[in-house]
Amino acid sequence: MSRLPNEKQIALELCGIDKKFGAVHANSNIDLQVPAGTIHGIIGENGAGKSTLMNIIYGFYTADSGEIKISGTTRKLNSSKEAISYGIGMVHQHFMLVDNFSVLENVILGAESGGLLQPSLKKARTELERLAKEYQLDVPLDALIEDLPVGLQQRVEILKALYRGAKILILDEPTGVLTPQETDHLFKIFDALREQGVTILLITHKLREILAATDNVSVMRQGAMVAHRKTSETDKEELAELMVGRKVRLKVNKGDTKTEQVLLSTTDLTYLDEMGVERLKKVSMSIKAGEVVGIAGVSGNGQSELMSTLSGLISPSSGHINIGDKQIDAQHPSSADEVRQLGVGHIPEDRLVMGLIKSFTAEESAILGYQNSAIYNGVVLNKPKMINQECVRLMEEWDVRPRDPKLRSSLFSGGNQQKLIIAREVDKNPDLLLIGQPTRGVDIGAIELIHKRIVELRDKGKGILLVSVELDEILALSDRIIVMFDGKVVGEVSAEQANEKVLGMMMANIMPDHLKSSTQVNQGEQL
Amino acid sequence: MNDSKIPAWANMIVLPLLNILFAFAFAAIIFIAVDVNPIEAAKVMINGSLGYQEGIGYTLYYATNFIFTGLAVAVAFSAGLFNIGGEGQAYIGGLGVGLACLGLDHVLPFWAILPITMFASLLFGAAWAFIPAYLQAYRGSHIVITTIMFNFIASSLMVYLMVNVLKLDGQMAPVSRIFESNAVMPMFHEIAGWFGLSFSQSPMNLSFIIALFCCVLVWILLWRTRWGYAIRAMGASPSAAEYGGINHKRLIIIVMLISGALSGMLSLNEVQGYSQQLKLDFVAGYGFTGIAVCLIGRNHPVGIILASVLFGILYQGGAELSFDFPNIDREMIQVVQGLVVLFSGALSFMLVKPAERLFVYLDEKKQSRITSAAET
């Protein structure tokens, strides 16, 4: 067989794949052809059925009907083990690695060649060295996973799949945890893989990546394949429209509201976690009324801890936070409840872990954090009618669907859950809003609404702290952008100075030269 | 995956009933193995527990105990706490009730004693739950371990007190004196008499009404107050509860105090109603069975009442059974009870998946019938 990519040959073909979960038609009559040695993008909103489809290809689910052809042969995939044996590999969004194992040990985990470990390790080492050379996938084989940055961990995942003989590689939202530079490197790896004849299925909701990396793209909407395009013959606008089913506005207009009133400031804010690791290192910053301060950074570099200390969930180890006249420090800790009463709303980064309670009804989740407030309670009993009415009103104002306050919170889609949480926090009219990942796992339609409302709040003179891993979002909404790396502030740039390249360098703890001399630079330099 | 594929009525009623049927089917096999006709046995059991007034009285007397301990487990479980210490809390609650009765039965009339004994049972039961609660909240010692340990401590403490302090002079048995009649719970047949009704004599007493009243209170607490909201929030998602400004340390202590108090109230039935004296081991496993009752009752007061009556039937009917059949002894009854716990508690989700598939299948059938009807 020729090693050159052969456009004629189809690596993977799906015919009429259909899958129902109860009443939910997750995949309906899906047809897909992926030529060998190409990078094929699959985009769609959350809940469009991408994950279900990939899980069918990877053998996690069995389709109700339809067939899967791998290199022209019809195959029945009943388990991921079978899928692997037919040369399908998958890199999950959340890595499946053992943190305290070395790279080598992780790669052979589950693919050991015998009862004894040493021969397997030896065999794997030669094989991996060959793969690393062939695909430009350099990874220190004896390093522990926990010592590796996320970008390298992802390469380990890719190596794992290749080691098992993958010829078709599925990557589920692979860039969510990467800096723009790491993303670029990943795409280079894709190119190398393609040259060696590997077929890549890239699942993402980021249009930019589809355009940058893929040869072909398929769009899913509500469980169906709605379009197949050659990437070179389409653009952002068309794909967005295909995904949502209508025209979308991706830009937000901001009013002019600059004031000098500081709502919240931190001075040398430091936080040590239970293991004594410094998660925040002397962070000093401020948020003024009428501005959006964006916090950029690869996730896990202290943004979550910053949100938690500011919202009173954890207490600073040293340094202090000032909210209005109130000072919070190690000697004077504060609770989430107290901070809320100071007029600080908090939209948590992980809505399913903190923002709402999955088993509660929507109306119950809609009072979380305000369950003791006077409007919902009598002397002893609470007021079910009031709770219900308020939830109906919030759902109306924020277009939460379905408009059923008695429906369990977990049964709403991500976007609607998020709208309900934002509605709850915004409705209490806080002076300051801490917003974490407002649009993670949210469909484009909801993103539009959420972005518009955030800017409206800013224009009304509220202060907003926005933590997001989506650089597009940070760039679109922020007036000032603070970049964090390893728990400290690398530097701060104004919206005008910021672009993807600048932020990307700062996220990797490099201060761009042309910014070093400017007055905006603070701690980044000393560190 | 969610369970919304099954209608609520099937989930709440049909599935639990099916689970119990499975348990009885297995029990039937065991009965056949020891040469007992299972249908005959079932008849005796039902008749013995529900067939006549005294039997009903006994069944509900047992049920009273299960309601208290079942509620105790349910309240703690709603907050995500597994209180295994109902046994010890009820035991110490009984000490409180006993001391109050022994101290006051010469002094006060019943209607003055009742609030005091109720308060004593609450207070002593709650106090016994306090230390494990404190250790869990502020020291991180797991509540399952500490409450089990406190069951043993309660047991040893009671032996010491009964043998060395409360035993009557010149007596061998470690029991207190019998309470004067004005300290004793009015029996149900007496209460029925006040209204001109007649009911056979049985140990069922006023505390059954108190137990039902507690069910209402627990329901209101959990579902209609802000404190119940906090309890359920902590149970469903500790991180979200913390985000919601709920102080989990304080809440753990409050919930365990309520749970311990409910366990302690068991002694109103057992000490002040049934034995009418303090003695050893009167809790006799009711605390542990409360866990099963709570599981079968799906953590809901109404379910707990139904499950309590079921266990009342098993206890009372089982006693009649061993009376009638020489091949069936006390241990055999425990096997039947064990099967019910196994199928309704431990295996309670066994039938969920098949039921889901059945309903999805029925749904599709209906859909296709509708479409084919539309076509013709």
Interface residues (C-beta under 8 A of the other chain):
Chain A: G22 A23 S311 L313 S335 A336 D337 E338 R340 H346 P348 V353 M354 G355 L356 I357 K358 S359 F360 E364 I367 L368 G369 Q371 N372 Y376 N377 V380 L381 N382 P384 R408 S410 L411
Chain B: N2 S4 K5 I220 R224 T225 R226 Y229 A230 R232 A233 A236 S237 S239 A240 A241 E242 Y243 G244 G245 N247 E356 V360 D363
